[in-house]
C-alpha cells in the first residue's frame, strides 16, 4: 500500500524551507507514488489537525520563494499554550498522526525541532528531520539550509556600511544573528572585510577592541567595522556574571527565555538587547570616534533563498524521500560533503555546533589582521 507522509515547518522561518518542502513532496509524489499532507504552523497545526493538501499545484513555483507556505510556530508539543494554560499535547499529536494514517512525519527545523522530533519518536511515531537554521549551529551536519542566504545578506550589509564608515570616520558596529554560535558573524565578517569580529565562542576585551581601532586610526584609517554576533559576551561582562553568581543569583532567565548557562547569570545589565549598544558606547568613549549601531535583525532570514540553499534543500529533501522509502526513521538527514547521511536523533538533539577555536576561518581572519578582542 502507498505510504502517507506528513510534513511541517517549525521554529524560525529560514530561506530554503519551501525548496525543502518541494524536494520532499515532489520526490515522494512523483518518484515513489506516496501521498503527502502538510500541517500548518508547525507542531501547533499538527496538534489542532490543521492540514494543507500538497500536490503538484501547491509545490509548483515555490522553489525560489522565501518563508514557508505551511507557516511556522515555536510551539513545543510538550509545553503548548492551550486555553490560557501550558499543556503537554504529545498524546493529542500522536492521535492526530494516527488519525491521518501517517507512516512518517517530516519536520523541517533547527535545534528545538530536533528535540521535539525526538519526543515524538519516543512516543512511537516515525519521524525524520531536515536541518534548517541561518545560524548553522545544528550538530551532526556540515551545513544547514538558510545559512548561505543569510551569509550573503549580512556580507552585503557590511559591504554597504564600509562607505559610510569611511566617509564619516566612524565606528560601525553591525549586530548579526547568532545567540549561541558565531558562524554567521564570522563568515560575514571575513567576507565583508570587518576589522573586528566578535563571536560567542571568544569572550572579548573591550580595551583590546578599542586599541585595535585606535591603531587603525594612527595608521591613517580613522574608521572601523565591528561585526558582532548577538550572543557575543565581553570578559568584563563575564566578571560581572561571576559577581552575580557569587551572590547566589543562578536560577533566573534572560529576556529571551533561556536559562543561564555556564557563562551567564541573571544581571539586568547583561541582557542581549543591551550588549551591542553598550559595546558601541564603550568604543566611542575609549577611541574618541563616533560609533553607530546597525542591527540587521530578521532581514537576514527573509527573501528568496540563494542558489546554494536551493540546491542543499532539494538535495536533503529528496534524500529524505529515499529514507522514507527504505523505512529508515528516527533520523536527521545531514549534509555530508556532496552527499547526505542519516544521523540518529538521539545523537544530535540538544547539541549545538559552535565554532571551534582552531577553525580555519578563524586562522585566516587572524592572518589578515582581524581582531577578535582576545
GUMI-443202 format. One record per residue (C-alpha): x, y, z negated. Coordinates in steps of 0.001 Angstrom, whole numbers, padded with zeros to 6 digits. Layout:
# GUMI-443202
+---------+---------+---------+
:       u :       v :       w :
+---------+---------+---------+
:       X :       Y :       Z :
...
+---------+---------+---------+
***
This chain:
# GUMI-443202
+---------+---------+---------+
:       u :       v :       w :
+---------+---------+---------+
:  000000 :  000000 :  000000 :
:  001100 :  003572 :  000688 :
:  002607 :  005414 : -002261 :
:  001157 :  008588 : -003747 :
:  003652 :  011296 : -004699 :
:  003084 :  014370 : -006861 :
:  005329 :  017424 : -006752 :
:  005625 :  020590 : -008855 :
:  007976 :  023527 : -009378 :
:  008799 :  024640 : -012914 :
:  010845 :  027327 : -014647 :
:  012043 :  030492 : -012955 :
:  011499 :  030893 : -009240 :
:  014533 :  030409 : -007025 :
:  015375 :  030697 : -003326 :
:  015111 :  027294 : -001660 :
:  012142 :  025932 : -003589 :
:  009907 :  025972 : -000527 :
:  012656 :  024399 :  001553 :
:  012884 :  021597 : -001018 :
:  009094 :  021115 : -001082 :
:  009194 :  020912 :  002705 :
:  012118 :  018448 :  002659 :
:  010384 :  016098 :  000239 :
:  006984 :  016498 :  001852 :
:  007944 :  016028 :  005479 :
:  010122 :  013015 :  004680 :
:  007521 :  011187 :  002579 :
:  004724 :  012006 :  005032 :
:  006376 :  011628 :  008408 :
:  009192 :  009205 :  007790 :
:  007755 :  006951 :  005090 :
:  003999 :  007309 :  005610 :
:  003288 :  008160 :  001981 :
:  000776 :  010636 :  000548 :
:  001809 :  013780 : -001337 :
: -000070 :  016246 : -003523 :
:  001209 :  019419 : -005143 :
:  000413 :  020663 : -008639 :
:  000068 :  024387 : -009154 :
:  002073 :  026419 : -011658 :
:  004389 :  023750 : -012955 :
:  003550 :  021443 : -015829 :
:  000531 :  023575 : -016752 :
: -001070 :  022771 : -013419 :
: -000415 :  019080 : -013978 :
: -001960 :  019313 : -017440 :
: -005020 :  021118 : -016032 :
: -005105 :  018834 : -012971 :
: -004980 :  021759 : -010544 :
: -003875 :  020203 : -007289 :
: -002799 :  021658 : -003957 :
: -003055 :  019400 : -000894 :
:  000151 :  019214 :  001108 :
:  000121 :  018162 :  004738 :
:  001822 :  019242 :  007935 :
: -000092 :  022529 :  007954 :
:  000887 :  023561 :  004423 :
:  004510 :  022509 :  004957 :
:  004887 :  024344 :  008241 :
:  006629 :  027721 :  008254 :
:  007800 :  027678 :  004614 :
:  011478 :  026808 :  005161 :
:  012513 :  030471 :  005261 :
:  010078 :  031773 :  002642 :
:  011252 :  032742 : -000848 :
:  009494 :  031802 : -004079 :
:  007297 :  028720 : -004217 :
:  003968 :  028044 : -002517 :
:  002964 :  025939 : -005539 :
:  003568 :  028645 : -008116 :
:  005525 :  028056 : -011292 :
:  005482 :  028496 : -015062 :
:  007759 :  027913 : -018016 :
:  005193 :  025870 : -019963 :
:  006561 :  022802 : -021713 :
:  004451 :  019624 : -021771 :
:  005056 :  019050 : -025481 :
:  004617 :  022702 : -026548 :
:  001913 :  024207 : -024354 :
: -000287 :  027175 : -025295 :
: -003908 :  025994 : -025123 :
: -006801 :  027932 : -026596 :
: -004561 :  030064 : -028766 :
: -002684 :  027050 : -030143 :
:  000594 :  025331 : -029212 :
: -000248 :  021716 : -028439 :
:  001510 :  018545 : -027332 :
: -000111 :  017787 : -023968 :
:  002036 :  014809 : -022937 :
: -000873 :  012370 : -023210 :
: -003096 :  014599 : -021068 :
: -000355 :  014931 : -018445 :
:  000204 :  011175 : -018412 :
: -003525 :  010665 : -017981 :
: -003681 :  013056 : -015014 :
: -000675 :  011328 : -013476 :
: -002549 :  008036 : -013582 :
: -005913 :  009541 : -012539 :
: -004241 :  010829 : -009376 :
: -002835 :  007320 : -008762 :
:  000706 :  008693 : -008586 :
:  003641 :  006397 : -008008 :
:  006130 :  009185 : -008694 :
:  006229 :  012806 : -009828 :
:  008902 :  015049 : -008286 :
:  009894 :  018001 : -010480 :
:  011887 :  020879 : -008999 :
:  013626 :  022901 : -011690 :
:  016630 :  023610 : -013871 :
:  017761 :  022613 : -017334 :
:  014387 :  022959 : -019039 :
:  012690 :  020944 : -016305 :
:  015229 :  018157 : -016773 :
:  014343 :  017872 : -020454 :
:  010626 :  017931 : -019708 :
:  011018 :  015306 : -016986 :
:  012891 :  013086 : -019424 :
:  009970 :  013368 : -021867 :
:  007615 :  012224 : -019113 :
:  009922 :  009337 : -018263 :
:  009833 :  008282 : -021911 :
:  006021 :  008291 : -021610 :
:  006325 :  005650 : -018888 :
:  005957 :  007921 : -015839 :
:  008106 :  007590 : -012722 :
:  009861 :  010934 : -012264 :
:  012614 :  012393 : -010083 :
:  014053 :  015915 : -010368 :
:  015852 :  018217 : -007953 :
:  018363 :  020735 : -009420 :
:  017265 :  024336 : -008914 :
:  018689 :  027498 : -010508 :
:  020564 :  030586 : -009408 :
:  022807 :  030149 : -012482 :
:  024356 :  026924 : -011104 :
:  024525 :  025593 : -014656 :
:  022809 :  022195 : -014232 :
:  025153 :  019385 : -015265 :
:  025869 :  016428 : -013015 :
:  025560 :  018181 : -009644 :
:  028148 :  020017 : -007577 :
:  025764 :  022893 : -006941 :
:  022121 :  023885 : -007378 :
:  019945 :  025385 : -004675 :
:  019283 :  029067 : -005237 :
:  022861 :  029779 : -006296 :
:  024239 :  030591 : -002853 :
:  021447 :  033062 : -002095 :
:  021820 :  034832 : -005443 :
:  025585 :  034901 : -004990 :
:  025172 :  036695 : -001674 :
:  022718 :  039220 : -003124 :
:  024943 :  040012 : -006131 :
:  028013 :  040292 : -003912 :
:  026253 :  042713 : -001561 :
:  025211 :  044828 : -004549 :
:  028820 :  045069 : -005732 :
:  029909 :  045949 : -002184 :
:  027441 :  048841 : -002126 :
:  028414 :  050071 : -005579 :
:  032072 :  050434 : -004600 :
:  031391 :  053544 : -002536 :
:  029511 :  055396 : -005265 :
:  032060 :  054387 : -007914 :
:  034877 :  055690 : -005694 :
:  033071 :  058900 : -004758 :
:  032207 :  059895 : -008329 :
:  035300 :  058455 : -010074 :
:  033083 :  056363 : -012278 :
:  032995 :  053024 : -014005 :
:  030091 :  050998 : -012625 :
:  029026 :  048157 : -014913 :
:  026981 :  045601 : -012962 :
:  024942 :  043150 : -015029 :
:  024466 :  039832 : -013244 :
:  022244 :  036956 : -014335 :
:  023733 :  034100 : -016351 :
:  022822 :  033594 : -020019 :
:  024920 :  030519 : -020688 :
:  027264 :  030183 : -017722 :
:  029243 :  032706 : -015704 :
:  029205 :  031093 : -012260 :
:  027201 :  033878 : -010640 :
:  029090 :  036802 : -012173 :
:  032415 :  035087 : -011493 :
:  031673 :  034246 : -007875 :
:  030118 :  037621 : -007050 :
:  032858 :  039454 : -008918 :
:  035574 :  037729 : -006911 :
:  033749 :  038044 : -003582 :
:  032881 :  041689 : -004239 :
:  036335 :  042668 : -005469 :
:  035283 :  043597 : -009014 :
:  038154 :  044905 : -011111 :
:  036836 :  043316 : -014315 :
:  034744 :  040151 : -014647 :
:  033174 :  039226 : -017976 :
:  031592 :  035794 : -018449 :
:  030093 :  033916 : -021421 :
:  032930 :  031380 : -021392 :
:  035599 :  034008 : -022158 :
:  034871 :  036338 : -025104 :
:  036264 :  039729 : -024135 :
:  038081 :  042508 : -025977 :
:  036610 :  045921 : -025167 :
:  040015 :  047526 : -025692 :
:  041593 :  045160 : -023155 :
:  038933 :  046054 : -020592 :
:  039405 :  049772 : -021272 :
:  043172 :  049522 : -020885 :
:  042799 :  047759 : -017547 :
:  040566 :  050616 : -016371 :
:  042986 :  053258 : -017691 :
:  045863 :  051507 : -015923 :
:  043944 :  051737 : -012641 :
:  043383 :  055449 : -013243 :
:  047074 :  056010 : -013921 :
:  047793 :  054240 : -010643 :
:  045602 :  056657 : -008707 :
:  042343 :  054692 : -008816 :
:  040040 :  056584 : -011193 :
:  037105 :  054214 : -010678 :
:  036365 :  050591 : -011550 :
:  033719 :  047941 : -011020 :
:  032897 :  045728 : -014007 :
:  030854 :  042597 : -013201 :
:  029353 :  041255 : -016426 :
:  027188 :  038195 : -016949 :
:  024170 :  038968 : -019133 :
:  025361 :  036346 : -021627 :
:  028932 :  037642 : -021936 :
:  029918 :  038484 : -025512 :
:  032793 :  040557 : -026880 :
:  035294 :  039499 : -029501 :
:  034096 :  042468 : -031525 :
:  030560 :  041093 : -031435 :
:  031818 :  037670 : -032446 :
:  033423 :  039267 : -035504 :
:  030067 :  040832 : -036380 :
:  028440 :  037470 : -035813 :
:  030860 :  035859 : -038256 :
:  029962 :  038513 : -040810 :
:  026255 :  037836 : -040282 :
:  026897 :  034127 : -040743 :
:  028796 :  034812 : -043943 :
:  025635 :  036435 : -045274 :
:  023714 :  033255 : -044554 :
:  021803 :  034615 : -041565 :
:  021851 :  031455 : -039425 :
:  018321 :  030401 : -038609 :
:  016772 :  033300 : -036690 :
:  016325 :  033547 : -032931 :
:  017467 :  036013 : -030314 :
:  014975 :  038167 : -028414 :
:  014767 :  035656 : -025570 :
:  013644 :  032930 : -027973 :
:  016863 :  030924 : -028012 :
:  018064 :  029578 : -031314 :
:  021516 :  030722 : -032318 :
:  024360 :  028535 : -031143 :
:  027900 :  028257 : -032484 :
:  028831 :  031695 : -031128 :
:  025737 :  033623 : -032174 :
:  023923 :  034757 : -035267 :
:  020933 :  036957 : -035791 :
:  022129 :  040549 : -035825 :
:  019888 :  043156 : -034246 :
:  022775 :  044987 : -032605 :
:  023896 :  041840 : -030761 :
:  020790 :  041163 : -028687 :
:  021259 :  040530 : -024969 :
:  019334 :  043595 : -023884 :
:  021796 :  045889 : -025679 :
:  025138 :  044328 : -024822 :
:  025694 :  045751 : -021349 :
:  024564 :  049253 : -022355 :
:  026808 :  049216 : -025409 :
:  029711 :  047999 : -023273 :
:  029274 :  050911 : -020862 :
:  029146 :  053438 : -023696 :
:  032269 :  051972 : -025277 :
:  034191 :  052068 : -021999 :
:  033121 :  055656 : -021400 :
:  034414 :  056667 : -024836 :
:  037687 :  054733 : -024506 :
:  038579 :  055808 : -020961 :
:  037153 :  059304 : -020586 :
:  035450 :  058237 : -017352 :
:  031722 :  058328 : -016753 :
:  030113 :  054891 : -016887 :
:  026891 :  053870 : -015200 :
:  024964 :  050598 : -015577 :
:  023252 :  048698 : -012765 :
:  021143 :  045728 : -013856 :
:  020361 :  043568 : -010838 :
:  017736 :  041512 : -012643 :
:  015181 :  039495 : -010709 :
:  016188 :  040868 : -007330 :
:  018911 :  038196 : -007430 :
:  016436 :  035358 : -007108 :
:  013944 :  036917 : -004737 :
:  013648 :  036860 : -000975 :
:  014495 :  034376 :  001737 :
:  016995 :  031592 :  000954 :
:  020382 :  031580 :  002643 :
:  021228 :  029048 :  005330 :
:  023337 :  027126 :  002798 :
:  020427 :  026902 :  000337 :
:  018002 :  025816 :  003058 :
:  020412 :  023089 :  004064 :
:  021053 :  021967 :  000479 :
:  017363 :  021952 : -000470 :
:  016459 :  019969 :  002651 :
:  019266 :  017504 :  002005 :
:  018213 :  016949 : -001611 :
:  014529 :  016754 : -000664 :
:  014995 :  014071 :  001959 :
:  017329 :  012133 : -000346 :
:  014551 :  012268 : -002957 :
:  012169 :  010634 : -000468 :
:  014735 :  007900 :  000156 :
:  014982 :  007170 : -003575 :
:  011197 :  007003 : -003898 :
:  011062 :  004508 : -001029 :
:  013691 :  002391 : -002796 :
:  011857 :  002551 : -006128 :
:  014622 :  004483 : -007868 :
:  013094 :  006677 : -010579 :
:  014131 :  008462 : -013760 :
:  016928 :  010324 : -011998 :
:  018027 :  013717 : -010773 :
:  019063 :  013963 : -007129 :
:  022521 :  015517 : -007440 :
:  024623 :  017108 : -004712 :
:  027928 :  015284 : -004337 :
:  030255 :  016563 : -001645 :
:  028377 :  016424 :  001637 :
:  026077 :  013729 :  000266 :
:  023871 :  013089 : -002752 :
:  023731 :  010673 : -005656 :
:  021114 :  009755 : -008268 :
:  022056 :  010684 : -011838 :
:  020121 :  009308 : -014807 :
:  018074 :  011970 : -016564 :
:  019499 :  010858 : -019909 :
:  022989 :  011754 : -018660 :
:  022186 :  015372 : -017767 :
:  019146 :  016553 : -019748 :
:  020144 :  019063 : -022410 :
:  023616 :  019619 : -020957 :
:  024981 :  022836 : -019454 :
:  027630 :  023126 : -016752 :
:  029777 :  026048 : -017817 :
:  032807 :  027445 : -016003 :
:  035965 :  025549 : -017056 :
:  038687 :  027926 : -018205 :
:  041098 :  026276 : -015764 :
:  038708 :  026539 : -012822 :
:  040414 :  027562 : -009542 :
:  038117 :  030586 : -009199 :
:  039437 :  031992 : -012480 :
:  043031 :  031290 : -011456 :
:  042570 :  033028 : -008116 :
:  040905 :  036025 : -009732 :
:  043741 :  036441 : -012203 :
:  046335 :  036286 : -009436 :
:  044722 :  039169 : -007583 :
:  044768 :  041244 : -010766 :
:  041232 :  040795 : -012057 :
:  040844 :  041477 : -015768 :
:  038737 :  039103 : -017883 :
:  039001 :  041089 : -021090 :
:  041019 :  038414 : -022877 :
+---------+---------+---------+
***
